[in-house]
């Protein structure tokens, strides 16, 4: 369904609601219609000093109001995340984890709020009685896959270092919306209708569904006083309120008392959770005779390395000189891209895991991004598809690992923000599957992040999988919050990221190429059709490419399939209008996100 006028009106309404800049946050919810689900024509946005891009109009607006009240990018992100917990509960929230890449004008910092496995978890966590991996959905629903949530503690750490407004202030929008209610949008309604497992949790059923089992209608005002009470406690006492005391007790009880699929989480796991600060992984990339520095999130995410590898390999092929054809990536370009993707995904399956548990090749993750290594990998790309790539050998290894088998991944939400002082961030946040573990506690949903571990701990020869379950370990992620800098000036050029499980890597890489190589606006770039390969068939977004493209790729030996590829990209890039510097914002037409700024 296309609804350009509704979205344009929504953006204008939200901008008007925020009014002149106040000195303190006095949050007022906008009286706004919900954007439709399906594909939405969006205009793209142009702002001068600040920009907030998030997956839901109420969440974007909360961040915008925080910036107008003098908040920093991190302040705005906290307000956005708390509102997303309420209005986009299917994707992220205080029951999940997140990665934040932050630029303070001097340095890029990577804040890791990834969930951890309970101390009692072991590598057999997802094996059935016969020793074989459990069916995915059986593992997801219940307490088994719930990891220790990390998003709130990570945001608290980032706020200590980069916050400007008081922590408690940032919870105002979400508390107000949870108490007054928010109108259920089409996307949430559609997902609730299709959802099979959430209804089995009586607490979630009572909140999301009517007595007749149908989800509340679009536009129904949904109040969540329990979540408001939890947010008030976190606002007053910090992450402590979530990780210790009666809320932690309620989480543990929910996980451990699931009737068919209990988990092993304890109060000690929750109390002991620590966010980590890690080194961002940055690589140089040259396209269209311009130099960029692309900074991505390091392990436990595979996102930064895979995006960096794909771009790095493309730089050793003609791909960086190939233009769009009739507004679409050409078959020649798609061949080079998907071959680079196969090579990157082969390395991802072989090497990537929690850096506190897994030794990288040559003792450093940057070995996977070494230009000489990527040149050697790119030399494997020929005129015919390799169909399935083998991992490379970027350096000596302490352990010989088995590659991780393919597993489903999904869910997630992305936030990009720039503030008036030049701070910027890319924050990707998740409860993993849609509606996570389908377990609701005190008004929020618990994650199923542990299913991002390999269910199989080893291969048939007994070689361990790097991303197997271990106590206290963080599951491998695909989240790819990305910040790009112009070279040699070092000025911030772009912030981008997406939900979509392993496809996050392709959605994000597409957007970077769209803006940096093809000179598109962020809106045009996120709107490009999606494509990629997870080291198997070439997948193209359903009915978005001409038959001639599919035929040309098949002629090169690739198995080509079409299917929906529902990215949820948000991106902001530096631009110019009439010689004046501006921020250009884009939000994925496949979802409900908008961009706002001054
Ligand atoms: N659960 C999605 C991701 O971390 O990639």
Boltz pocket constraint, residues with backbone or C-beta under 6 A from the ligand:
constraints:
  - pocket:
      binder: B
      contacts: [[A, 409], [A, 410], [A, 411], [A, 412], [A, 430], [A, 431], [A, 432], [A, 433], [A, 449], [A, 452], [A, 476], [A, 477], [A, 478], [A, 479], [A, 501], [A, 502], [A, 504]]
      max_distance: 6.0
